[in-house]
Amino acid sequence: MINIGIDIMGGDLAPQTTVLGAILARKILPSDVNFVLFGDENSIKEICKKEQFNASAFKIVHTSEVIEMGDNPAKAFTQKQNSSIAAGFHLLSKGQIDGFASAGNTGAMLVGAMYTVKSIEGVIRPAISTIIPLASGKVKILLDVGINPDCKPEILCQWGILGSIYAESVHGIKNPSVGLLNIGSEEEKGNILAKSTFPLMKESKQFNFFGNMEGNDLFDESKADIIICDGFVGNVLLKTAEAFYELIKHRGKSDEYFDKFNFEMYGGTPILGVNKPVIIGHGISNDIAIKNMILTTKNVIEADLCGKIKQALTI
């Protein structure tokens, strides 16, 4: 039995799209997967009624407060204890749900994770990743993409471990290789951070180090499966990819491969390095993205991603 918690009030289009996404996911997933919805009970039931869907398929935890997208994360999480995000983390920390997903305030989700379920012992800094689709249908993993704009070499090196476990456990990439994003392939290239990180990665026995990777290697299937960089660079790459997708879409172009850059297909990404599955979705998620965020949460729970990271760091 799996219990998935979903923040119904999180996201620019909540609660309408979050409830619709939960309905879509409920229709797909088996009955041994329970949905626990955190949010305004009346709104949830009204939307279900309009969709002619039986709200009793969900367990609803009523909350009266909302952490808005523009709220200060730490202050809002502390002061709004009856918010959907705070209530979700409370049950997650108590073990009453197995994973918690939200497309709401990313900062509040990070604060909630660090305040309640906390980092896995030995993790220097948790990270979040994104998917890089390849023309063959396979994917690469890029991390970090935003929560750690400033990093030390040992942090980037450890992310090689976290990324490898995630790639293999959730995405089925066997013996994934890890590349360090740089401005050249040579060992001596790069800024101080890259030059200091390279020897640590090269000497590590806990992942398969590929070497340096340049920006034009990102979509090359012969290069590394996982690309490591600080959150500043990773976020710029992520937003650039999203911008190109929107540009192509607005120009009326249709291409099966470029459609894979639509964030709706992936829904959300786990915070790598915390003790329980916490999934963060895009703030502008529609119902399809919410559905896929929930499916991702199930996959992360079933893969025991957090347990495998704990095990790797105790070796």
Secondary structure, 3 states (H helix, E strand, C coil): CEEEEEECCCCCCCCHHHHHHHHHHHHHCCCCEEEEEEECHHHHHHHHHHCCCCHHHCEEEECCECCCCCCCHHHHHHHCCCEHHHHHHHHHHCCCCCEEEECCCHHHHHHHHHHHHCECCCCCCCEEEEEEECCCCCEEEEECCCCCCCCCHHHHHHHHHHHHHHHHHHHCCCCCEEEEECCCCCCCCCCHHHHHHHHHHHHCCCCEEEEEECHHHCCCCCCCCEEECCHHHHHHHHHHHHHHHHHHHHCCCCCCCHHHHCHHHCCEEEEECECCCEEEECCCCCHHHHHHHHHHHHHHHHCCHHHHHHHHHCC
